[in-house]
Amino acid sequence: MKRIATAFKLGFLGTAMCLIAGPVSIQVVAADTSPPPKTAPDRHLRLNRSSASLADPASFGAQGEDLPNGSSEAHSAASTTVSLQGGVTRLDSNASDAARSPIQGRIQDEQRMPFQGKIESLIETPLEAQKPRSESIPPQTFRAWLESAHPQFSLKASQNAPETVICIKGRWDDSSKTLDKFQIPHSKIGSGKLASTNFANTRVIIVDCAGDINNAGKQKLRDFVLRGGYLLSTDWALDGFLTATWPNSIKWNKGTNRRDIVDATAFDTDPVLFNHVVSNAYWKLDQDSHLIHIEQPGTNVRILAKSRQLVQDDPDRAGILAVVFPFGRGFVMHMTGHFDNNSKLAIGNFLPDPAPRIGISFRQALAANFVVAGLEGVKIPTRLR
């Protein structure tokens, strides 16, 4: 469980030695180059963390092998880019405004069309007076929700190759557990494997909390979304990954929550992300979840869910739980809290915030709809209230 790390101290027999007579055979084992596991990250380090400047859409070169769905479209590299360590590129300070502008074309216009009309599949529910009790929710409930919300997709979901959905392992969240319950094939990699992973057949990537990814990995994931990929990030990945990758979108406003479960209300709804999602429920947060600040309100960042209780802890007085925004041909969704059950009990199938009428949680249903949209190539309307 996140932040509450129990340190086990092992006693070592420092004075005891094994003396072996005769020649000794020593086996040399390659050292593990991966960084040592960390306990709860130092908040002061997070407050002072600097953001890398990554390449804007106009600066990308042709990388057809990483295009989702096997697309072979290529973009010519802008002459104003300069190379940084780790293969990251940025725009030169003297670059023209044209080099900084977003990509143009019909796809950009289509994905920005607002949704009009009533959402038939949104389940209207009043907010219950008391927050829910943790319940053991079997995997069959998750699968039943998927079959109800996406009957055609659920019939063929098992035929998807595991690389179509990639989970980037985090220290605190484990989205693969929830995907297993939905029976959605996926693969799981460490952030150190990003450079060697081919995204040619990948449609959805999930960056689990805390989102510790180096600059080269951030650039590759930015490329992935630019070319049509769907990316979901959770909780501390806001400060650990997302803000540096899309610096003009959202960031951590240094606020954290006091309650572990807060009320949640569907805010700017659409028929894609709110399919078989309830209008009001509760939402499990983790200890010291990072609260969301929208850099440029009224632009292209849609607020999906808000909390009245979270407003009290939010420096912005907004209480935002989840957002989505387009980038290039793809979409990015971020939510406060986790995609896994995030129960205090490490064993069993306990879910702290089951929503009424759907069995699974509000946050999990919302995130699952985003994953399915990515796998099916369904554009998400950009509707701003």
N, C-alpha and C positions, 0 to 999 in steps of 0.2 A: 504494500500500500504506500502511496506517494508520501514523501516527506517524513514519514514516521519510520525511519530506518533503524533497525535494531542492530547494534554492533556486537558481534560475538567475538570475544577475545579468547584466543586459543593460547593456552600455556605452552611454552616451548621449553624443552629440556636443554637449556643452554650449556650445562656442564657435562652432559653425556655425549659421548662420541663412540661411533662404531669403528673399531680398528680391524681392518681386514688385512691378513697377512698375504704377502705375495703381490703379483701385479694386479692392478685394478683397471677394469675396462670402463671407460667413460663414454657415455652416449651423448652427443651434442644435439640438443633440440633447438630448433629455430625459435627465437624469441617472438612472443606475441607483440606485434606492433600496434595493436589497438589500444586506445587510451584506457586507463584503469577505470573501473566503475566508480561513480561518484555517489556521495550521499546527497542530501538535499542541497541544491545549488545555493551559493551565497548570494543573498538578495543584493548586497552592495555591488557584487560583480555584475549583476543584471542591470542595476541602475546605471552603471557606467559603461555598459557594453556599447561599442561603436558599431555602426551599420556599414557594411560594404556597399559600394555603388556598383550595381550590376547593369548589364547592357539593356538598352531600350529596344523595342521591337525592330526598329529600322536598322539596328547594328548587327543582326544575326546573319551568319553565313549559311550556306546550304548544308544541311545535315539530314538528308533524306532518310538515313537509316533509323533516325529517332522519331520519325513522324508517326503519329497514331494511325491505325488502320492501313498501314503500308503506304501512306501517301508519299508521293515523290516530289511535292512542291518544294521549291528552294527560294531563298531570299538572298539577294546579293549583299555582301558585307559592305557596310558603310566605310568610307575612307577615313572617317573621323574617329574610329575606335582605336584604342591602344590596349596592349596586352598587360594584364596584371599577373601576379603570382598565382599559380593554380589554374591557369587557363581562363580566368574570369576576365571579361572585357567591360569597359565602361566608355561612356561618351566623353570625348575630349571637351574641356571647358570652353573651347572656341567653336564647338560644333554649331551648325546652323539650326534654326528652329525646325526646318524640314526634317532633319535627321532625328529630332526628338519627338516628332509627332507619332501618334499611334498608327498602326497599319490601317490602310484604307481598303474598302471593298464591300461587296454586298453582304458578306457574312457578318461584318461588324454592325451593319445597319439592322440586319434581321434579329440579332440577339438582343438588341436594345429596344425592340418593340414592346411596349407595355401590354400586359395581359388585360383583356376586357371580359367582363362577365362574371357569373357566379361560379364558385368552386363547389361542384357537387360532392366531391369525395372528402372534403374537410368535415370532420366529425365535430359537431358543436357540443361542447361539454362545459358545464359550469365549474368554477373552481371550488373544490371541496373545502370545507372549513378547516379540516385537519390534514396535515401532510401525511402521505401514505406510509404505511409500515413496510419494512423490507419483507419481500416475499420470495420464495423459491420459485423461479419461473423456468420451466423445462425448455430445452431447445425446441421442442415441438411447437411451442407458442410462437417463437420467432419465425419458424418456417410457415406456420399457419397465417401469420400476418403477411408474409411475403406472398403467399399464394392468393390471399384475398386482395392485396393491393396491386399485385402485378401477376395475374394468372398466366398470361402468355410467356412472360419472362421466366417465371418459376419452372415452367415445363422444360425449358431448354438451358437453364442456368448451369446445370451440371456439365454441359458440353463445352463450356468456356474453358480455355486454357488457363492454367494458374497465373501465367504472366500478364493476363489482361488486367488483373488487380494486384498492385504491389503495396504491401505495408512496410513502411520504414520504421524499424523497431525504435521504441522510445523507452525511457527508464520507468515511466509511470503509467502509460496507457498501453493497452494491447488490443488493437482493433481486430486482430485475427481471430480472437475468441468469439466476437460477435459475428463475424463473417462465417465462421464455422457453424454457428447456430442457424444462420440463414441458409446454409449450404451453398454459399457462393464461393467458387474456387478462387484461390489467391495464392500468392507467394509472399514470403517475408524475408527481408534482407536488412542487414545493418547499414548504417549510413556510410560506413567505409567501403561498401560494395557498390555505391552509386556510380562511380567512374567506370566500372567494368560491366554494368548492367545495361543491356540493350532494351530500349523502350519502343522498339518498332511495333510490337503487338500489344503494348500497354495502353489502356484507356483510362484507368483510374489509379491514382497514387494517394495513399493515406500517410501523412506524416504524424506519427504518434508523439504525444507529449513526452519529453520536453523539446524535441526538435533540434537536437544538437547536430548540425550539418555544416560542413565547411563551405567556403565560398564557391569552390568549384562545383560542389553538389547543389548549392542554391542556384547557380547559373544553369545547370542542367535541368533542374526542375522548372525553372522559369521558361526555358526553351520548350519544355514538354507542354506546358499550359498554352504558350503562345501558338503552338501548332495544333491545338484542338484538344489537349488533355484536360481531364477533370482532377483537381487536387483538393483533398480534404485535410485540414490540420486541426489539432485539438489542443486546447488549454495553453500550456507554457510554450508551445510551438509558436504562439503569437510573437513573443519576444525573442525566442531562440532561433526562429527561422523566418517567419512570414514577413515581418516588418522590413528586414534587410533585403528580402527578395522583391517585395513590392512596396517600396518606401513611401509612396504617396497614397496608400490605401487605408490601412488601419494600423494601430500600434497599441501597446500596453500603456495605459494612462497612470500606472503605478498604484492603482487601486486594487484591493483584494477583498474577498468576501469574508463575512463573519459567520454566516449560516452555511451549513453543509447542504441543505435542501431549501430551495426557494420556489416561489410561485413562478409559473411560466405561461405567457400568453402569446399565441400566434399573432404576428404583427403584419408584415407585408406579404400576403399569401399569394400563391399561384397554384395551378393544378398539377404541376410537376413535383415540387418539393413537399407539398402538403397533401399528397394522396394518402388517404387513410391515416391522417395525423389529426390529433385532437386540438381543439381551439384553446383549451385551458387545462393545465395539469401542473405537476411539480417537476423540478429539474435538479438532479444531483450535481453538486459542485464538489471540487476537491479542496483540500486545505490550501489556502492562498492561491486560488485560481486568479488568473490575470484578466482584468476587466478591459473591455474593448473601447477604444477611442477611434472614431472615424475622422480621418485627416481632413477630408473635404466633403462635409455634409451636403447632400443634394446633388452629388455627381452620379457615380455609378455603383456605389456600395448600398446594397439592399439590406435592411434589418429584417431578419426572419422571425426572431422571437425576443421578447423583452420580459423583465421581471420588475414588479412594483417594489418588492422587498429589496432587491439588489440596488435599487436607486439610492437607498440609504447609505450604501457602502461605496458608491460610485462617485469619484470626483467630478465626473461630467453630469451626474444626475440623470443618466440615460438608462442604466440597467439592461444593457444589451447582452443577450445570450448567444446569438448566432447571426452571422452575416454571410452574404454571397456577393461576388462581383465578377464581371467578365474581364478577361485579358486576352488580347489577340483573338484566336478562335476557340479558346477554352474558358473554363470557369474555375474560380477558387471559392471554397466554402471554409469558414472557420467557426468553431463553436467553443464557448467556455465550458469546461468539463470534458468528459471522456466519451469515447464510443463504446468502450467495454462496460460491464456492469458497474464497476467502481464501487464494489461492496467492501465493507470493513472486514467481512469474513472472506478469507482467501479460498475457502473450500465451498463446494456446492454451487448452486445457480442463483444465489440471492441477488435480487435487484432492489435497490433502495427506493426507486421512484417509478414503479409501474403505473402507467397511465390508465384511466378508466376506459373501458370498452375495447382497448386494443391489446392489453396485456403487457406489451413491452413499453419502454419509456418514450416520452415525447422526443427527447434528444436522439435516441437510437432510430426511431422511425424517420425523423427528418434527415439524418445522415444516410440511412439506407436508401431513401429516395434519391439522394444525390448520387450515390454509387450506381444505382440502377440507371439513372439518367445518363451517366457517363458511359456505361456499358452499351446502352442502346443508342447513344448519339443524339439524345433529345436535348434541344436547346432550352436553356432556362430563361424565362422572360425577365427582363430588367424593368421592374415596376417600382417606382419611387412614390411613397405616400406623401 
